[in-house]
């Protein structure tokens, strides 16, 4: 989910809760209740021989033995990740499947609340988190949005690029052209995402310029934010660019929403890894580079209409 340094930084740029944020490692993804297991999905090549996988021997012994990497996600950000017919599908699961062929393991996705992903990762519930999460310094260093240290943070393996986008009800009745036009107006967003932070930043810019603040309505999930925009209760929503584009293309047969303006503040999505799990982090980076080189990475992005987010080389903690 897109950051205030990018924009899911919605995907779905999938991306930036009401309970206490002072929980180790939560950053902008604060813990709010239990993660809900909504459709665990395994990805990867089930027929691939582990001994034949190019990077299998570089995996930590734990994963060589289990043959599984557990992934936390929030499957509400098509085309990055969503649930179809009870299965988690999208860019991230398909990229994970390609990584699985390089590593000789399966990636098992479990969906829960976005704002609890980092907590679940750092408490050991998941091995990685992959959910259009914007890589930024706050999350790397375990800081809240005011720079206060909350925990040790996480490392990221960057694999995609996305920015923040504004979408409106079809027909754009308020004539919104960019995020700057939201001063004094109601905007809907998912709580705990970096694009919520983007709205807060814009609201401050509005008041600094002598205009009214943005009336930000934050929701537990992105579906609620979309509903608010569709009903006319909010003049616009803010999300990751690929997520907003997919939403405008598909919702109501393309008749519910439209994207206005260009994406802004583009930055990397990263696979989040516990800072103590450096061996897994490093082999994941190798695997991302391998699927970029063999073309399977681009095939996944093209399949889901997300080719504009392609990178040519993986990075560790490349976000700012």
C-alpha positions in Angstrom: 0.0 0.0 0.0 1.5 3.2 -1.0 3.4 5.5 1.3 3.4 9.1 2.1 6.7 8.9 0.3 4.9 7.2 -2.6 1.7 6.1 -2.6 -1.9 0.8 -1.4 3.7 3.4 -1.2 -3.5 1.4 -2.2 -1.8 -1.4 -5.0 -3.0 -0.9 -4.8 -0.2 1.6 -4.7 -2.4 -1.8 -1.7 -1.3 1.0 0.4 -0.4 3.3 4.4 -5.6 1.3 13.3 -8.0 2.6 15.8 -6.3 0.7 18.7 -3.0 1.7 20.2 -0.1 2.1 17.8 2.5 1.6 20.4 3.1 -2.1 19.5 6.5 -3.3 18.5 7.0 -3.4 14.7 3.6 -2.1 13.7 4.7 1.2 12.2 1.8 2.5 10.1 0.4 -1.1 10.1 -0.9 -1.1 13.7 -2.4 -4.2 15.3 -6.1 -4.1 15.7 -7.5 -7.4 16.9 -6.7 -10.8 15.6 -5.8 -11.6 12.1 -8.5 -13.5 10.4 -7.7 -16.5 8.3 -9.7 -15.9 5.2 -8.7 -18.4 2.6 -5.2 -19.7 3.1 -3.8 -20.3 -0.4 -0.7 -22.2 -1.4 1.2 -21.0 -4.4 4.3 -22.4 -6.2 5.1 -25.3 -8.4 4.0 -28.4 -6.5 5.7 -30.7 -9.1 9.1 -29.0 -8.9 11.8 -31.1 -7.3 13.5 -29.3 -4.5 16.9 -30.5 -5.5 16.3 -29.0 -9.0 15.3 -25.5 -7.7 18.2 -23.1 -8.4 18.2 -21.4 -5.0 16.9 -24.2 -2.8 20.3 -24.7 -1.1 20.5 -21.0 -0.1 17.2 -21.2 1.9 17.4 -21.4 5.7 17.1 -25.0 6.8 13.7 -24.3 8.4 12.2 -23.8 4.9 14.1 -26.5 3.3 12.6 -28.9 5.8 9.0 -27.6 5.8 8.9 -26.8 2.1 6.6 -23.8 2.9 7.0 -20.0 3.4 4.0 -18.6 5.2 2.8 -15.3 3.8 0.5 -12.7 5.5 -1.6 -10.6 3.1 -4.7 -8.5 3.0 -6.6 -9.8 0.0 -8.7 -6.8 -0.8 -6.5 -5.0 -3.4 -7.2 -6.4 -6.9 -5.2 -6.8 -9.1 -2.4 -7.1 -6.5 -4.3 -9.6 -4.2 -8.0 -10.5 -3.9 -10.2 -13.4 -3.3 -11.9 -15.2 -6.2 -13.9 -18.3 -5.7 -12.4 -18.8 -2.3 -8.8 -18.5 -3.5 -6.3 -15.7 -3.1 -5.3 -14.5 -6.6 -3.4 -11.6 -8.1 0.0 -10.1 -8.9 1.5 -11.0 -5.5 0.4 -14.7 -5.4 1.6 -15.2 -9.0 4.9 -13.5 -8.3 5.2 -15.8 -5.2 4.5 -18.8 -7.4 7.3 -17.8 -9.7 9.6 -17.3 -6.7 8.6 -20.7 -5.5 10.0 -22.3 -8.7 13.4 -20.7 -8.0 13.4 -21.6 -4.3 11.7 -25.1 -4.4 9.1 -24.2 -1.8 5.4 -23.3 -1.7 4.2 -19.9 -0.6 1.1 -20.2 1.6 -1.0 -17.0 1.7 -3.3 -16.2 4.6 -5.5 -13.0 4.5 -6.0 -10.8 7.5 -6.3 -7.1 8.4 -3.7 -4.9 6.6 -2.9 -3.0 9.7 -1.9 -6.2 11.6 0.5 -7.6 9.0 3.8 -6.3 10.4 2.8 -7.3 13.9 1.9 -10.8 12.8 5.2 -11.1 11.0 7.3 -9.9 13.9 5.5 -12.3 16.3 6.3 -15.2 14.1 2.8 -15.9 12.7 4.0 -15.3 9.2 7.5 -15.7 7.6 6.9 -12.8 5.3 4.2 -10.2 4.5 3.4 -9.5 0.9 0.4 -7.2 0.4 1.3 -4.1 -1.7 3.2 -2.8 1.3 5.1 0.4 0.6 8.8 0.2 1.7 9.6 3.3 3.6 12.0 4.4 6.4 9.3 4.4 9.0 8.5 0.8 8.5 12.2 -0.2 8.2 13.1 1.5 11.4 9.9 0.8 13.5 8.8 4.4 13.8 5.3 5.9 14.0 4.3 8.8 11.8 5.8 11.3 14.3 9.2 9.6 14.4 8.7 7.8 17.7 10.4 4.4 18.0 7.9 1.6 18.4 9.9 -1.5 17.6 12.7 -2.9 15.5 11.0 -2.5 12.2 11.3 -4.9 9.2 13.4 -5.3 6.2 12.0 -5.2 2.7 12.8 -6.9 -0.6 11.5 -4.4 -3.2 9.7 -6.0 -6.2 7.2 -3.4 -7.7 6.8 0.3 -8.1 3.5 2.2 -7.5 2.2 5.7 -6.6 -0.9 7.2 -5.1 -4.0 7.7 -7.1 -7.3 9.6 -6.5 -10.5 8.0 -7.8 -14.1 9.4 -7.8 -17.6 8.3 -8.5 -18.1 7.8 -12.3 -18.6 11.2 -13.9 -16.6 13.0 -11.3 -19.5 15.2 -10.1 -17.3 17.4 -8.0 -14.7 18.0 -10.8 -11.8 16.7 -8.7 -8.6 16.8 -10.8 -5.9 15.9 -8.2 -5.4 15.3 -4.4 -4.9 19.1 -4.1 -8.6 19.6 -4.9 -9.7 17.8 -1.8 -9.3 20.7 0.6 -12.5 21.1 2.6 -14.0 18.0 1.1 -14.7 14.5 2.3 -12.2 11.8 1.2 -12.4 8.1 2.0 -9.4 5.8 2.6 -8.4 2.6 4.4 -7.1 3.0 7.9 -3.4 2.3 8.5 -2.2 2.7 5.0 0.4 5.1 3.6 -2.2 6.8 1.4 -4.1 7.7 4.6 -0.8 9.4 5.5 -0.8 11.1 2.1 -4.3 12.5 2.8 -3.1 13.8 6.2 -0.1 15.4 4.5 -2.4 17.1 1.9 -4.8 18.2 4.6 -2.0 20.0 6.4 -1.0 21.6 3.1 -4.5 22.8 2.7 -4.7 24.5 6.1 -1.2 25.9 5.7 -2.4 27.6 2.5 -5.4 29.1 4.2 -7.9 26.5 3.0 -10.1 24.1 4.9 -8.7 20.7 6.0 -9.5 17.5 4.1 -12.3 15.7 5.9 -10.7 12.3 6.1 -12.9 9.3 6.7 -10.8 6.2 7.5 -12.3 2.7 7.2 -11.2 -0.7 8.4 -11.1 -2.1 4.8 -10.9 -0.6 1.4 -14.3 -2.0 0.3 -15.9 0.3 2.9 -14.0 3.3 1.5 -15.1 2.4 -2.0 -18.8 2.1 -0.9 -18.6 5.6 0.7 -17.4 7.1 -2.6 -19.9 5.2 -4.7 -22.8 6.4 -2.4 -21.6 10.0 -2.8 -20.8 10.3 0.9 -17.2 11.1 0.0 -16.2 13.0 -3.1 -13.1 10.8 -3.7 -11.1 7.9 -2.5 -7.3 7.5 -2.4 -5.5 4.2 -3.2 -2.5 2.7 -4.9 -2.5 3.5 -8.6 -2.7 -0.1 -10.0 -5.5 -0.8 -7.5 -7.5 2.3 -8.4 -7.1 1.6 -12.1 -8.3 -1.9 -11.7 -11.2 -0.7 -9.6 -12.3 1.8 -12.2 -12.0 -0.8 -15.0 -14.0 -3.5 -13.3 -16.4 -2.2 -10.6 -20.0 -2.1 -11.9 -18.7 -3.1 -15.3 -16.6 0.0 -15.4 -19.5 2.3 -14.5 -18.9 3.0 -10.8 -15.6 4.8 -10.6 -12.9 6.7 -12.5 -9.3 7.6 -11.8 -8.5 11.4 -11.9 -5.1 12.9 -12.6 -1.8 11.0 -12.6 -0.2 8.8 -9.9 2.0 10.8 -7.5 4.9 10.0 -5.2 5.8 6.7 -6.8 7.8 4.3 -4.6 8.5 0.6 -4.1 6.3 -2.2 -2.8 8.4 -4.6 -0.7 8.2 -8.1 0.7 8.5 -7.6 4.4 10.8 -9.8 6.3 11.7 -10.0 10.0 15.0 -8.2 10.5 16.5 -11.3 12.2 15.7 -13.4 9.1 18.5 -12.0 6.9 19.2 -15.3 5.2 15.6 -15.5 3.9 15.7 -11.8 3.0 18.8 -12.2 0.9 17.7 -15.3 -1.0 14.3 -13.7 -1.7 16.2 -10.8 -3.4 18.1 -13.3 -5.5 14.9 -15.0 -6.4 13.2 -11.7 -7.5 16.2 -10.9 -9.7 16.0 -14.4 -11.1 12.4 -14.1 -12.2 13.1 -10.7 -13.7 15.9 -12.2 -15.7 13.9 -15.3 -16.9 10.9 -13.2 -18.0 8.3 -14.8 -15.6 8.1 -11.6 -13.6 7.0 -9.5 -16.6 4.5 -12.2 -17.7 2.8 -12.0 -14.3 2.5 -8.2 -14.5 1.2 -8.3 -18.0 -1.4 -10.9 -17.1 -2.8 -8.6 -14.5 -2.4 -5.3 -16.4 0.2 -4.1 -13.9 3.1 -3.7 -16.3 3.6 0.0 -15.4 4.9 -1.1 -12.0 7.8 -3.3 -13.3 11.3 -2.8 -11.9 14.5 -4.1 -13.5 16.3 -5.1 -10.3 15.4 -6.0 -6.8 16.6 -4.0 -3.8 16.8 -4.3 -0.1 15.3 -1.4 1.8 15.2 0.9 -1.2 12.3 3.0 0.1 12.8 6.4 1.5 
